[in-house]
Amino acid sequence: MMKLKKSKINRIVNVALIALVCYVVVSLFVLQADISSYRRQLSSLEEQCQEQELENQELDSLVKRDSDFEYIVKMAREKLGLVFPDEHIFYDASGNQ
């Protein structure tokens, strides 16, 4: 009778251990699939980030170039008295400003 009880307990322990091992293995496969999915997502986000950085650099250079152009036009007008070909300049002959 004692041997029968030990045998039942051993079987229950073995079944519990097998179930635990199966659970751990399945959990590892699920986690591995999640990791792969997150790596693909990370790769996609990194690519988007690089594209956005390039766009930001282009826009920044555009802004700087435009502000440089405005500065150049301002200096050409003020220092050199230059105007655009289709531009008409009127001066106040009375001397009042």
Jmol script that loads the backbone (N, CA, C; Angstrom):
load data "model"
ATOM      1  N   MET A   1       0.823  -1.190   0.000  1.00  0.00           N
ATOM      2  CA  MET A   1       0.000   0.000   0.000  1.00  0.00           C
ATOM      3  C   MET A   1       0.873   1.261   0.000  1.00  0.00           C
ATOM      4  N   MET A   2       1.940   1.244   0.764  1.00  0.00           N
ATOM      5  CA  MET A   2       2.837   2.380   0.862  1.00  0.00           C
ATOM      6  C   MET A   2       3.547   2.619  -0.474  1.00  0.00           C
ATOM      7  N   LYS A   3       3.911   1.491  -1.103  1.00  0.00           N
ATOM      8  CA  LYS A   3       4.581   1.586  -2.384  1.00  0.00           C
ATOM      9  C   LYS A   3       3.627   2.149  -3.444  1.00  0.00           C
ATOM     10  N   LEU A   4       2.372   1.810  -3.381  1.00  0.00           N
ATOM     11  CA  LEU A   4       1.367   2.289  -4.322  1.00  0.00           C
ATOM     12  C   LEU A   4       1.172   3.806  -4.164  1.00  0.00           C
ATOM     13  N   LYS A   5       1.164   4.285  -2.932  1.00  0.00           N
ATOM     14  CA  LYS A   5       1.023   5.727  -2.681  1.00  0.00           C
ATOM     15  C   LYS A   5       2.242   6.486  -3.204  1.00  0.00           C
ATOM     16  N   LYS A   6       3.455   5.941  -2.963  1.00  0.00           N
ATOM     17  CA  LYS A   6       4.673   6.585  -3.458  1.00  0.00           C
ATOM     18  C   LYS A   6       4.674   6.610  -4.976  1.00  0.00           C
ATOM     19  N   SER A   7       4.225   5.563  -5.563  1.00  0.00           N
ATOM     20  CA  SER A   7       4.176   5.466  -7.008  1.00  0.00           C
ATOM     21  C   SER A   7       3.206   6.500  -7.573  1.00  0.00           C
ATOM     22  N   LYS A   8       2.043   6.682  -6.937  1.00  0.00           N
ATOM     23  CA  LYS A   8       1.069   7.686  -7.372  1.00  0.00           C
ATOM     24  C   LYS A   8       1.652   9.089  -7.212  1.00  0.00           C
ATOM     25  N   ILE A   9       2.310   9.327  -6.111  1.00  0.00           N
ATOM     26  CA  ILE A   9       2.901  10.637  -5.856  1.00  0.00           C
ATOM     27  C   ILE A   9       3.991  10.914  -6.887  1.00  0.00           C
ATOM     28  N   ASN A  10       4.811   9.912  -7.184  1.00  0.00           N
ATOM     29  CA  ASN A  10       5.863  10.078  -8.186  1.00  0.00           C
ATOM     30  C   ASN A  10       5.267  10.393  -9.562  1.00  0.00           C
ATOM     31  N   ARG A  11       4.196   9.744  -9.915  1.00  0.00           N
ATOM     32  CA  ARG A  11       3.538  10.007 -11.189  1.00  0.00           C
ATOM     33  C   ARG A  11       2.985  11.425 -11.236  1.00  0.00           C
ATOM     34  N   ILE A  12       2.356  11.832 -10.153  1.00  0.00           N
ATOM     35  CA  ILE A  12       1.803  13.189 -10.086  1.00  0.00           C
ATOM     36  C   ILE A  12       2.918  14.219 -10.194  1.00  0.00           C
ATOM     37  N   VAL A  13       4.017  13.981  -9.503  1.00  0.00           N
ATOM     38  CA  VAL A  13       5.168  14.887  -9.559  1.00  0.00           C
ATOM     39  C   VAL A  13       5.744  14.903 -10.980  1.00  0.00           C
ATOM     40  N   ASN A  14       5.861  13.731 -11.584  1.00  0.00           N
ATOM     41  CA  ASN A  14       6.391  13.656 -12.947  1.00  0.00           C
ATOM     42  C   ASN A  14       5.481  14.391 -13.934  1.00  0.00           C
ATOM     43  N   VAL A  15       4.171  14.175 -13.818  1.00  0.00           N
ATOM     44  CA  VAL A  15       3.224  14.859 -14.695  1.00  0.00           C
ATOM     45  C   VAL A  15       3.305  16.369 -14.477  1.00  0.00           C
ATOM     46  N   ALA A  16       3.420  16.795 -13.232  1.00  0.00           N
ATOM     47  CA  ALA A  16       3.521  18.222 -12.919  1.00  0.00           C
ATOM     48  C   ALA A  16       4.802  18.801 -13.515  1.00  0.00           C
ATOM     49  N   LEU A  17       5.893  18.075 -13.404  1.00  0.00           N
ATOM     50  CA  LEU A  17       7.158  18.546 -13.967  1.00  0.00           C
ATOM     51  C   LEU A  17       7.103  18.626 -15.492  1.00  0.00           C
ATOM     52  N   ILE A  18       6.502  17.619 -16.113  1.00  0.00           N
ATOM     53  CA  ILE A  18       6.361  17.618 -17.571  1.00  0.00           C
ATOM     54  C   ILE A  18       5.487  18.793 -18.009  1.00  0.00           C
ATOM     55  N   ALA A  19       4.395  19.036 -17.269  1.00  0.00           N
ATOM     56  CA  ALA A  19       3.512  20.162 -17.596  1.00  0.00           C
ATOM     57  C   ALA A  19       4.266  21.483 -17.438  1.00  0.00           C
ATOM     58  N   LEU A  20       5.063  21.595 -16.392  1.00  0.00           N
ATOM     59  CA  LEU A  20       5.839  22.809 -16.150  1.00  0.00           C
ATOM     60  C   LEU A  20       6.862  23.027 -17.273  1.00  0.00           C
ATOM     61  N   VAL A  21       7.553  21.961 -17.660  1.00  0.00           N
ATOM     62  CA  VAL A  21       8.534  22.064 -18.740  1.00  0.00           C
ATOM     63  C   VAL A  21       7.844  22.458 -20.050  1.00  0.00           C
ATOM     64  N   CYS A  22       6.704  21.857 -20.342  1.00  0.00           N
ATOM     65  CA  CYS A  22       5.949  22.206 -21.550  1.00  0.00           C
ATOM     66  C   CYS A  22       5.534  23.672 -21.526  1.00  0.00           C
ATOM     67  N   TYR A  23       5.066  24.142 -20.384  1.00  0.00           N
ATOM     68  CA  TYR A  23       4.663  25.538 -20.247  1.00  0.00           C
ATOM     69  C   TYR A  23       5.849  26.471 -20.497  1.00  0.00           C
ATOM     70  N   VAL A  24       6.994  26.133 -19.915  1.00  0.00           N
ATOM     71  CA  VAL A  24       8.190  26.963 -20.091  1.00  0.00           C
ATOM     72  C   VAL A  24       8.622  26.978 -21.556  1.00  0.00           C
ATOM     73  N   VAL A  25       8.600  25.832 -22.216  1.00  0.00           N
ATOM     74  CA  VAL A  25       9.005  25.753 -23.626  1.00  0.00           C
ATOM     75  C   VAL A  25       8.056  26.583 -24.494  1.00  0.00           C
ATOM     76  N   VAL A  26       6.759  26.423 -24.284  1.00  0.00           N
ATOM     77  CA  VAL A  26       5.787  27.198 -25.062  1.00  0.00           C
ATOM     78  C   VAL A  26       5.966  28.689 -24.787  1.00  0.00           C
ATOM     79  N   SER A  27       6.185  29.045 -23.536  1.00  0.00           N
ATOM     80  CA  SER A  27       6.400  30.456 -23.182  1.00  0.00           C
ATOM     81  C   SER A  27       7.639  31.009 -23.879  1.00  0.00           C
ATOM     82  N   LEU A  28       8.692  30.211 -23.961  1.00  0.00           N
ATOM     83  CA  LEU A  28       9.907  30.656 -24.644  1.00  0.00           C
ATOM     84  C   LEU A  28       9.655  30.898 -26.126  1.00  0.00           C
ATOM     85  N   PHE A  29       8.892  30.010 -26.770  1.00  0.00           N
ATOM     86  CA  PHE A  29       8.569  30.208 -28.187  1.00  0.00           C
ATOM     87  C   PHE A  29       7.742  31.474 -28.388  1.00  0.00           C
ATOM     88  N   VAL A  30       6.785  31.710 -27.508  1.00  0.00           N
ATOM     89  CA  VAL A  30       5.953  32.911 -27.608  1.00  0.00           C
ATOM     90  C   VAL A  30       6.806  34.158 -27.407  1.00  0.00           C
ATOM     91  N   LEU A  31       7.692  34.115 -26.416  1.00  0.00           N
ATOM     92  CA  LEU A  31       8.562  35.261 -26.168  1.00  0.00           C
ATOM     93  C   LEU A  31       9.500  35.499 -27.353  1.00  0.00           C
ATOM     94  N   GLN A  32      10.007  34.434 -27.937  1.00  0.00           N
ATOM     95  CA  GLN A  32      10.884  34.572 -29.099  1.00  0.00           C
ATOM     96  C   GLN A  32      10.136  35.211 -30.265  1.00  0.00           C
ATOM     97  N   ALA A  33       8.899  34.816 -30.463  1.00  0.00           N
ATOM     98  CA  ALA A  33       8.078  35.423 -31.525  1.00  0.00           C
ATOM     99  C   ALA A  33       7.844  36.906 -31.233  1.00  0.00           C
ATOM    100  N   ASP A  34       7.573  37.238 -29.979  1.00  0.00           N
ATOM    101  CA  ASP A  34       7.385  38.643 -29.596  1.00  0.00           C
ATOM    102  C   ASP A  34       8.657  39.445 -29.837  1.00  0.00           C
ATOM    103  N   ILE A  35       9.803  38.875 -29.475  1.00  0.00           N
ATOM    104  CA  ILE A  35      11.077  39.556 -29.664  1.00  0.00           C
ATOM    105  C   ILE A  35      11.317  39.823 -31.150  1.00  0.00           C
ATOM    106  N   SER A  36      11.048  38.835 -31.983  1.00  0.00           N
ATOM    107  CA  SER A  36      11.219  39.023 -33.429  1.00  0.00           C
ATOM    108  C   SER A  36      10.313  40.134 -33.945  1.00  0.00           C
ATOM    109  N   SER A  37       9.084  40.142 -33.487  1.00  0.00           N
ATOM    110  CA  SER A  37       8.135  41.180 -33.900  1.00  0.00           C
ATOM    111  C   SER A  37       8.622  42.559 -33.466  1.00  0.00           C
ATOM    112  N   TYR A  38       9.092  42.665 -32.232  1.00  0.00           N
ATOM    113  CA  TYR A  38       9.576  43.947 -31.727  1.00  0.00           C
ATOM    114  C   TYR A  38      10.836  44.392 -32.464  1.00  0.00           C
ATOM    115  N   ARG A  39      11.693  43.451 -32.851  1.00  0.00           N
ATOM    116  CA  ARG A  39      12.897  43.812 -33.611  1.00  0.00           C
ATOM    117  C   ARG A  39      12.522  44.367 -34.983  1.00  0.00           C
ATOM    118  N   ARG A  40      11.536  43.734 -35.635  1.00  0.00           N
ATOM    119  CA  ARG A  40      11.079  44.258 -36.929  1.00  0.00           C
ATOM    120  C   ARG A  40      10.492  45.654 -36.762  1.00  0.00           C
ATOM    121  N   GLN A  41       9.709  45.833 -35.715  1.00  0.00           N
ATOM    122  CA  GLN A  41       9.105  47.140 -35.442  1.00  0.00           C
ATOM    123  C   GLN A  41      10.195  48.173 -35.159  1.00  0.00           C
ATOM    124  N   LEU A  42      11.205  47.794 -34.387  1.00  0.00           N
ATOM    125  CA  LEU A  42      12.309  48.700 -34.079  1.00  0.00           C
ATOM    126  C   LEU A  42      13.057  49.084 -35.347  1.00  0.00           C
ATOM    127  N   SER A  43      13.298  48.124 -36.200  1.00  0.00           N
ATOM    128  CA  SER A  43      13.985  48.387 -37.455  1.00  0.00           C
ATOM    129  C   SER A  43      13.193  49.377 -38.311  1.00  0.00           C
ATOM    130  N   SER A  44      11.900  49.174 -38.383  1.00  0.00           N
ATOM    131  CA  SER A  44      11.033  50.072 -39.145  1.00  0.00           C
ATOM    132  C   SER A  44      11.058  51.489 -38.556  1.00  0.00           C
ATOM    133  N   LEU A  45      10.999  51.572 -37.239  1.00  0.00           N
ATOM    134  CA  LEU A  45      11.014  52.888 -36.583  1.00  0.00           C
ATOM    135  C   LEU A  45      12.362  53.579 -36.765  1.00  0.00           C
ATOM    136  N   GLU A  46      13.454  52.818 -36.720  1.00  0.00           N
ATOM    137  CA  GLU A  46      14.774  53.403 -36.934  1.00  0.00           C
ATOM    138  C   GLU A  46      14.891  53.947 -38.356  1.00  0.00           C
ATOM    139  N   GLU A  47      14.335  53.221 -39.316  1.00  0.00           N
ATOM    140  CA  GLU A  47      14.346  53.675 -40.710  1.00  0.00           C
ATOM    141  C   GLU A  47      13.537  54.969 -40.852  1.00  0.00           C
ATOM    142  N   GLN A  48      12.363  55.010 -40.225  1.00  0.00           N
ATOM    143  CA  GLN A  48      11.540  56.219 -40.262  1.00  0.00           C
ATOM    144  C   GLN A  48      12.278  57.390 -39.616  1.00  0.00           C
ATOM    145  N   CYS A  49      12.979  57.101 -38.531  1.00  0.00           N
ATOM    146  CA  CYS A  49      13.729  58.139 -37.825  1.00  0.00           C
ATOM    147  C   CYS A  49      14.830  58.702 -38.721  1.00  0.00           C
ATOM    148  N   GLN A  50      15.551  57.834 -39.425  1.00  0.00           N
ATOM    149  CA  GLN A  50      16.601  58.295 -40.331  1.00  0.00           C
ATOM    150  C   GLN A  50      16.013  59.146 -41.457  1.00  0.00           C
ATOM    151  N   GLU A  51      14.894  58.707 -42.009  1.00  0.00           N
ATOM    152  CA  GLU A  51      14.238  59.486 -43.066  1.00  0.00           C
ATOM    153  C   GLU A  51      13.809  60.854 -42.543  1.00  0.00           C
ATOM    154  N   GLN A  52      13.274  60.881 -41.322  1.00  0.00           N
ATOM    155  CA  GLN A  52      12.838  62.148 -40.735  1.00  0.00           C
ATOM    156  C   GLN A  52      14.028  63.054 -40.471  1.00  0.00           C
ATOM    157  N   GLU A  53      15.149  62.488 -40.027  1.00  0.00           N
ATOM    158  CA  GLU A  53      16.344  63.297 -39.793  1.00  0.00           C
ATOM    159  C   GLU A  53      16.853  63.905 -41.095  1.00  0.00           C
ATOM    160  N   LEU A  54      16.827  63.130 -42.175  1.00  0.00           N
ATOM    161  CA  LEU A  54      17.235  63.670 -43.474  1.00  0.00           C
ATOM    162  C   LEU A  54      16.309  64.809 -43.911  1.00  0.00           C
ATOM    163  N   GLU A  55      15.022  64.594 -43.740  1.00  0.00           N
ATOM    164  CA  GLU A  55      14.056  65.641 -44.096  1.00  0.00           C
ATOM    165  C   GLU A  55      14.276  66.883 -43.252  1.00  0.00           C
ATOM    166  N   ASN A  56      14.540  66.691 -41.956  1.00  0.00           N
ATOM    167  CA  ASN A  56      14.797  67.830 -41.068  1.00  0.00           C
ATOM    168  C   ASN A  56      16.041  68.598 -41.509  1.00  0.00           C
ATOM    169  N   GLN A  57      17.087  67.875 -41.908  1.00  0.00           N
ATOM    170  CA  GLN A  57      18.308  68.531 -42.379  1.00  0.00           C
ATOM    171  C   GLN A  57      18.041  69.334 -43.648  1.00  0.00           C
ATOM    172  N   GLU A  58      17.273  68.750 -44.557  1.00  0.00           N
ATOM    173  CA  GLU A  58      16.936  69.463 -45.788  1.00  0.00           C
ATOM    174  C   GLU A  58      16.141  70.726 -45.489  1.00  0.00           C
ATOM    175  N   LEU A  59      15.162  70.611 -44.601  1.00  0.00           N
ATOM    176  CA  LEU A  59      14.350  71.774 -44.246  1.00  0.00           C
ATOM    177  C   LEU A  59      15.189  72.828 -43.533  1.00  0.00           C
ATOM    178  N   ASP A  60      16.095  72.389 -42.677  1.00  0.00           N
ATOM    179  CA  ASP A  60      16.969  73.314 -41.965  1.00  0.00           C
ATOM    180  C   ASP A  60      17.859  74.076 -42.943  1.00  0.00           C
ATOM    181  N   SER A  61      18.422  73.349 -43.904  1.00  0.00           N
ATOM    182  CA  SER A  61      19.264  74.033 -44.884  1.00  0.00           C
ATOM    183  C   SER A  61      18.432  74.987 -45.744  1.00  0.00           C
ATOM    184  N   LEU A  62      17.198  74.607 -46.035  1.00  0.00           N
ATOM    185  CA  LEU A  62      16.302  75.486 -46.785  1.00  0.00           C
ATOM    186  C   LEU A  62      16.029  76.771 -46.007  1.00  0.00           C
ATOM    187  N   VAL A  63      15.756  76.627 -44.729  1.00  0.00           N
ATOM    188  CA  VAL A  63      15.485  77.794 -43.883  1.00  0.00           C
ATOM    189  C   VAL A  63      16.720  78.683 -43.815  1.00  0.00           C
ATOM    190  N   LYS A  64      17.880  78.071 -43.632  1.00  0.00           N
ATOM    191  CA  LYS A  64      19.111  78.863 -43.548  1.00  0.00           C
ATOM    192  C   LYS A  64      19.403  79.544 -44.875  1.00  0.00           C
ATOM    193  N   ARG A  65      19.196  78.844 -45.959  1.00  0.00           N
ATOM    194  CA  ARG A  65      19.460  79.413 -47.271  1.00  0.00           C
ATOM    195  C   ARG A  65      18.517  80.589 -47.527  1.00  0.00           C
ATOM    196  N   ASP A  66      17.234  80.425 -47.185  1.00  0.00           N
ATOM    197  CA  ASP A  66      16.283  81.519 -47.385  1.00  0.00           C
ATOM    198  C   ASP A  66      16.643  82.720 -46.526  1.00  0.00           C
ATOM    199  N   SER A  67      17.015  82.477 -45.288  1.00  0.00           N
ATOM    200  CA  SER A  67      17.369  83.601 -44.437  1.00  0.00           C
ATOM    201  C   SER A  67      18.661  84.238 -44.928  1.00  0.00           C
ATOM    202  N   ASP A  68      19.578  83.471 -45.474  1.00  0.00           N
ATOM    203  CA  ASP A  68      20.792  84.033 -46.050  1.00  0.00           C
ATOM    204  C   ASP A  68      20.442  84.888 -47.265  1.00  0.00           C
ATOM    205  N   PHE A  69      19.508  84.415 -48.081  1.00  0.00           N
ATOM    206  CA  PHE A  69      19.089  85.171 -49.256  1.00  0.00           C
ATOM    207  C   PHE A  69      18.481  86.495 -48.833  1.00  0.00           C
ATOM    208  N   GLU A  70      17.631  86.456 -47.827  1.00  0.00           N
ATOM    209  CA  GLU A  70      17.014  87.693 -47.342  1.00  0.00           C
ATOM    210  C   GLU A  70      18.076  88.653 -46.809  1.00  0.00           C
ATOM    211  N   TYR A  71      19.032  88.116 -46.102  1.00  0.00           N
ATOM    212  CA  TYR A  71      20.117  88.945 -45.575  1.00  0.00           C
ATOM    213  C   TYR A  71      20.917  89.562 -46.725  1.00  0.00           C
ATOM    214  N   ILE A  72      21.195  88.772 -47.751  1.00  0.00           N
ATOM    215  CA  ILE A  72      21.949  89.259 -48.901  1.00  0.00           C
ATOM    216  C   ILE A  72      21.174  90.371 -49.610  1.00  0.00           C
ATOM    217  N   VAL A  73      19.888  90.175 -49.806  1.00  0.00           N
ATOM    218  CA  VAL A  73      19.061  91.196 -50.453  1.00  0.00           C
ATOM    219  C   VAL A  73      19.050  92.472 -49.616  1.00  0.00           C
ATOM    220  N   LYS A  74      18.905  92.329 -48.320  1.00  0.00           N
ATOM    221  CA  LYS A  74      18.875  93.485 -47.426  1.00  0.00           C
ATOM    222  C   LYS A  74      20.185  94.258 -47.504  1.00  0.00           C
ATOM    223  N   MET A  75      21.294  93.551 -47.444  1.00  0.00           N
ATOM    224  CA  MET A  75      22.596  94.207 -47.514  1.00  0.00           C
ATOM    225  C   MET A  75      22.815  94.855 -48.888  1.00  0.00           C
ATOM    226  N   ALA A  76      22.373  94.181 -49.955  1.00  0.00           N
ATOM    227  CA  ALA A  76      22.525  94.739 -51.298  1.00  0.00           C
ATOM    228  C   ALA A  76      21.723  96.029 -51.427  1.00  0.00           C
ATOM    229  N   ARG A  77      20.565  96.071 -50.820  1.00  0.00           N
ATOM    230  CA  ARG A  77      19.739  97.280 -50.871  1.00  0.00           C
ATOM    231  C   ARG A  77      20.363  98.402 -50.037  1.00  0.00           C
ATOM    232  N   GLU A  78      20.706  98.064 -48.772  1.00  0.00           N
ATOM    233  CA  GLU A  78      21.172  99.091 -47.845  1.00  0.00           C
ATOM    234  C   GLU A  78      22.586  99.578 -48.164  1.00  0.00           C
ATOM    235  N   LYS A  79      23.499  98.681 -48.391  1.00  0.00           N
ATOM    236  CA  LYS A  79      24.905  99.062 -48.554  1.00  0.00           C
ATOM    237  C   LYS A  79      25.254  99.474 -49.978  1.00  0.00           C
ATOM    238  N   LEU A  80      24.652  98.776 -50.957  1.00  0.00           N
ATOM    239  CA  LEU A  80      25.036  99.020 -52.347  1.00  0.00           C
ATOM    240  C   LEU A  80      23.980  99.762 -53.153  1.00  0.00           C
ATOM    241  N   GLY A  81      22.792  99.874 -52.586  1.00  0.00           N
ATOM    242  CA  GLY A  81      21.721 100.574 -53.291  1.00  0.00           C
ATOM    243  C   GLY A  81      21.184  99.804 -54.484  1.00  0.00           C
ATOM    244  N   LEU A  82      21.329  98.491 -54.487  1.00  0.00           N
ATOM    245  CA  LEU A  82      20.867  97.670 -55.606  1.00  0.00           C
ATOM    246  C   LEU A  82      19.373  97.370 -55.488  1.00  0.00           C
ATOM    247  N   VAL A  83      18.742  97.142 -56.643  1.00  0.00           N
ATOM    248  CA  VAL A  83      17.326  96.773 -56.678  1.00  0.00           C
ATOM    249  C   VAL A  83      17.142  95.670 -57.711  1.00  0.00           C
ATOM    250  N   PHE A  84      16.003  95.018 -57.684  1.00  0.00           N
ATOM    251  CA  PHE A  84      15.677  94.012 -58.683  1.00  0.00           C
ATOM    252  C   PHE A  84      15.320  94.706 -59.996  1.00  0.00           C
ATOM    253  N   PRO A  85      15.515  94.042 -61.133  1.00  0.00           N
ATOM    254  CA  PRO A  85      15.272  94.681 -62.433  1.00  0.00           C
ATOM    255  C   PRO A  85      13.835  95.180 -62.616  1.00  0.00           C
ATOM    256  N   ASP A  86      12.861  94.487 -62.106  1.00  0.00           N
ATOM    257  CA  ASP A  86      11.469  94.898 -62.308  1.00  0.00           C
ATOM    258  C   ASP A  86      10.938  95.751 -61.151  1.00  0.00           C
ATOM    259  N   GLU A  87      11.817  96.184 -60.293  1.00  0.00           N
ATOM    260  CA  GLU A  87      11.418  96.951 -59.115  1.00  0.00           C
ATOM    261  C   GLU A  87      11.530  98.446 -59.395  1.00  0.00           C
ATOM    262  N   HIS A  88      10.559  99.219 -58.921  1.00  0.00           N
ATOM    263  CA  HIS A  88      10.585 100.671 -59.076  1.00  0.00           C
ATOM    264  C   HIS A  88      10.783 101.299 -57.703  1.00  0.00           C
ATOM    265  N   ILE A  89      11.730 102.207 -57.615  1.00  0.00           N
ATOM    266  CA  ILE A  89      12.029 102.881 -56.359  1.00  0.00           C
ATOM    267  C   ILE A  89      11.601 104.337 -56.483  1.00  0.00           C
ATOM    268  N   PHE A  90      10.894 104.820 -55.476  1.00  0.00           N
ATOM    269  CA  PHE A  90      10.474 106.207 -55.442  1.00  0.00           C
ATOM    270  C   PHE A  90      11.153 106.885 -54.264  1.00  0.00           C
ATOM    271  N   TYR A  91      11.699 108.044 -54.501  1.00  0.00           N
ATOM    272  CA  TYR A  91      12.374 108.804 -53.460  1.00  0.00           C
ATOM    273  C   TYR A  91      11.533 110.021 -53.102  1.00  0.00           C
ATOM    274  N   ASP A  92      11.573 110.351 -51.852  1.00  0.00           N
ATOM    275  CA  ASP A  92      10.864 111.540 -51.359  1.00  0.00           C
ATOM    276  C   ASP A  92      11.774 112.739 -51.596  1.00  0.00           C
ATOM    277  N   ALA A  93      11.420 113.563 -52.567  1.00  0.00           N
ATOM    278  CA  ALA A  93      12.257 114.700 -52.953  1.00  0.00           C
ATOM    279  C   ALA A  93      12.181 115.841 -51.932  1.00  0.00           C
ATOM    280  N   SER A  94      11.149 115.846 -51.092  1.00  0.00           N
ATOM    281  CA  SER A  94      10.990 116.942 -50.145  1.00  0.00           C
ATOM    282  C   SER A  94      11.953 116.822 -48.968  1.00  0.00           C
ATOM    283  N   GLY A  95      12.552 115.635 -48.788  1.00  0.00           N
ATOM    284  CA  GLY A  95      13.484 115.462 -47.693  1.00  0.00           C
ATOM    285  C   GLY A  95      12.823 115.028 -46.401  1.00  0.00           C
ATOM    286  N   ASN A  96      11.485 114.984 -46.375  1.00  0.00           N
ATOM    287  CA  ASN A  96      10.767 114.498 -45.188  1.00  0.00           C
ATOM    288  C   ASN A  96      10.696 112.978 -45.226  1.00  0.00           C
ATOM    289  N   GLN A  97      10.920 112.416 -44.086  1.00  0.00           N
ATOM    290  CA  GLN A  97      10.866 110.962 -44.034  1.00  0.00           C
ATOM    291  C   GLN A  97       9.731 110.477 -43.202  1.00  0.00           C
TER     292      GLN A  97
END
end "model"
wireframe off; spacefill off
backbone 0.3
color backbone group
